[in-house]
Amino acid sequence: MRAFVAVLFLGAAVSTDAPDPDGWSRFRGPNGSGVSESRRLPTEFGPTKNVIWKTGLPFGHSSPSLTRDRIFLTAARGGRLITICLDRHTGRILWEREAPRPRVERLDSRNGPAGPTPATDGVNVYVFFADFGLLSYDMDGRERWRLPLGPFNNLYGMGASPVLVDDLVVLVCDQNIESFIVAVGQRDGRVR
């Protein structure tokens, strides 16, 4: 279900005539409000109404992150954790990358291992999986760096999405005990 709904919305977002300088670069959009400044979006959707393209995707709870030309999502396929990059205009999958999975975090049954939304600066993408930590890829899917984090002790499972601030990737690790915020360099993944 998620795959169809996410792609349906994204197909509509491609059709807007308004400039899109910031894309939808992180969870809840460029400023975290969840409000788009795009205009002339369709108000009705259906299997054949206001759909530009459809692409089947594996299970995941992440929201899409967008640049002018790309869409990024996290997902789980079997026991594998993956980051997916799609062409925003055609829905074609450009690349998939598997994250290491050294452990399996305990999750509430309503959650999944691919919940956090990627963040992008338009040049690179940053993803978080609680079963591993943070990873960064360039637009062609080449891994730039990785930072193992955890294990975590959150009753519901970690759902934190990375946020880009200046030259940092910031992640709130809210847990039952010993919560923390980590800021790492976008360029090198080193804890600042």
Phi and psi in degrees as a GROMACS rama.xvg file:
@    title "Ramachandran Plot"
@    xaxis  label "Phi"
@    yaxis  label "Psi"
@TYPE xy
-57.9319  -41.392  ARG-2
-59.4232  -45.4017  ALA-3
-66.5621  -47.1954  PHE-4
-63.9163  -44.6599  VAL-5
-62.3206  -45.5448  ALA-6
-69.6123  -36.1624  VAL-7
-60.2351  -47.5313  LEU-8
-62.429  -44.6798  PHE-9
-64.9906  -37.9106  LEU-10
-59.8268  -39.8285  GLY-11
-67.4  -39.2596  ALA-12
-63.3295  -28.6944  ALA-13
-67.5674  -29.1472  VAL-14
-79.0876  -8.15292  SER-15
-65.8379  145.198  THR-16
-89.5002  -12.1778  ASP-17
-71.4345  147.411  ALA-18
-60.3346  149.988  PRO-19
-131.276  64.0836  ASP-20
-66.2722  -30.8291  PRO-21
-100.298  -9.13284  ASP-22
61.0076  -148.119  GLY-23
-132.07  77.7755  TRP-24
-79.2068  -6.08139  SER-25
-163.554  -177.85  ARG-26
-57.4209  127.655  PHE-27
66.927  21.4328  ARG-28
87.2136  -178.196  GLY-29
-59.7539  -32.0422  PRO-30
-113.542  9.08057  ASN-31
79.3988  5.93231  GLY-32
-85.7847  -20.8727  SER-33
79.8699  10.4663  GLY-34
-112.685  129.706  VAL-35
-95.5618  143.385  SER-36
-93.6081  3.14799  GLU-37
-62.9735  148.401  SER-38
-119.998  164.817  ARG-39
59.9564  37.021  ARG-40
-83.3836  149.009  LEU-41
-62.9997  147.022  PRO-42
-101.732  -8.18638  THR-43
-128.02  141.295  GLU-44
-131.836  152.777  PHE-45
-167.95  174.185  GLY-46
-54.5669  -29.0579  PRO-47
-127.562  9.24163  THR-48
-112.846  122.978  LYS-49
59.7075  36.7029  ASN-50
-111.873  128.149  VAL-51
-94.3547  -39.7258  ILE-52
-157.368  163.522  TRP-53
-134.046  140.44  LYS-54
-140.626  126.793  THR-55
-71.7256  137.627  GLY-56
-131.437  153.575  LEU-57
-72.6839  171.781  PRO-58
-61.5223  140.296  PHE-59
178.84  155.13  GLY-60
-105.902  0.57405  HIS-61
-68.3053  150.279  SER-62
-84.7277  158.995  SER-63
-76.689  147.188  PRO-64
-112.412  138.095  SER-65
-124.884  144.503  LEU-66
-116.065  -174.049  THR-67
-59.4605  -34.8023  ARG-68
-117.955  -11.0826  ASP-69
-127.825  156.2  ARG-70
-128.306  134.281  ILE-71
-120.955  137.557  PHE-72
-141.991  157.652  LEU-73
-109.594  152.667  THR-74
-155.599  169.324  ALA-75
-125.141  129.444  ALA-76
-125.057  107.657  ARG-77
64.0384  -129.851  GLY-78
-93.5626  7.80732  GLY-79
-98.1979  141.69  ARG-80
-101.785  127.137  LEU-81
-133.692  151.333  ILE-82
-106.107  133.748  THR-83
-119.088  136.42  ILE-84
-119.182  125.032  CYS-85
-116.024  153.744  LEU-86
-75.3372  122.46  ASP-87
-64.7022  -27.5126  ARG-88
-88.6347  -25.8061  HIS-89
-118.309  -17.8955  THR-90
80.9479  0.442663  GLY-91
-68.7308  135.477  ARG-92
-73.6291  119.334  ILE-93
-85.6887  -39.4298  LEU-94
-162.88  157.181  TRP-95
-132.543  140.651  GLU-96
-131.327  134.198  ARG-97
-90.5367  134.886  GLU-98
-91.0725  150.002  ALA-99
-60.4738  152.894  PRO-100
-139.407  77.4749  ARG-101
-73.3238  -12.0068  PRO-102
-153.521  170.145  ARG-103
-123.745  110.906  VAL-104
-69.3648  146.681  GLU-105
-72.0873  134.923  ARG-106
-130.004  149.977  LEU-107
-64.6625  148.275  ASP-108
-63.4418  -17.9691  SER-109
-88.5901  -2.87382  ARG-110
-106.162  176.313  ASN-111
-149.077  167.692  GLY-112
-75.2236  -6.55495  PRO-113
-123.828  62.0099  ALA-114
-95.2234  -39.3844  GLY-115
-64.5765  141.542  PRO-116
-86.3464  135.493  THR-117
-63.2702  160.965  PRO-118
-123.496  145.914  ALA-119
-138.209  145.632  THR-120
-102.649  8.75867  ASP-121
88.6726  -10.4496  GLY-122
-119.051  -33.6177  VAL-123
-136.977  166.016  ASN-124
-128.271  145.758  VAL-125
-126.885  127.709  TYR-126
-129.662  153.673  VAL-127
-130.288  130.301  PHE-128
-124.475  126.474  PHE-129
-61.1613  -27.7405  ALA-130
-76.7079  -3.98768  ASP-131
-138.486  -68.0784  PHE-132
150.67  -147.821  GLY-133
-94.8763  143.635  LEU-134
-137.883  152.802  LEU-135
-130.193  139.39  SER-136
-127.351  153.952  TYR-137
-85.2908  -179.356  ASP-138
-65.3639  -19.6572  MET-139
-95.3362  5.97459  ASP-140
86.4267  9.01471  GLY-141
-78.1793  127.87  ARG-142
-66.5968  131.206  GLU-143
-96.5485  -43.2987  ARG-144
-163.99  165.726  TRP-145
-142.535  146.102  ARG-146
-135.475  102.135  LEU-147
-63.047  138.886  PRO-148
-138.179  159.659  LEU-149
92.1102  -175.244  GLY-150
-70.9736  163.378  PRO-151
-114.459  156.151  PHE-152
-125.093  76.6736  ASN-153
-121.055  122.912  ASN-154
-53.75  -35.7771  LEU-155
-95.995  -11.938  TYR-156
98.4481  149.911  GLY-157
-74.1621  127.836  MET-158
-122.736  14.1651  GLY-159
-67.8908  135.258  ALA-160
-107.929  138.307  SER-161
-65.5759  148.288  PRO-162
-127.142  138.915  VAL-163
-96.1934  127.668  LEU-164
-133.881  115.944  VAL-165
53.3716  -118.326  ASP-166
-104.911  24.0162  ASP-167
-118.057  154.341  LEU-168
-107.724  119.866  VAL-169
-110.739  135.27  VAL-170
-135.562  126.439  LEU-171
-90.1236  118.459  VAL-172
-105.768  82.3279  CYS-173
-85.1177  118.347  ASP-174
-128.639  176.523  GLN-175
-64.5182  -39.8824  ASN-176
-141.338  156.142  ILE-177
59.542  45.1453  GLU-178
-67.5902  155.688  SER-179
-158.57  164.703  PHE-180
-116.809  132.61  ILE-181
-117.766  138.378  VAL-182
-123.964  125.318  ALA-183
-124.453  153.428  VAL-184
-65.8819  132.345  GLY-185
-61.8447  -35.3761  GLN-186
-74.1627  -38.5149  ARG-187
-124.532  -8.83999  ASP-188
73.6002  13.5637  GLY-189
-85.107  138.582  ARG-190
-65.1877  127.804  VAL-191
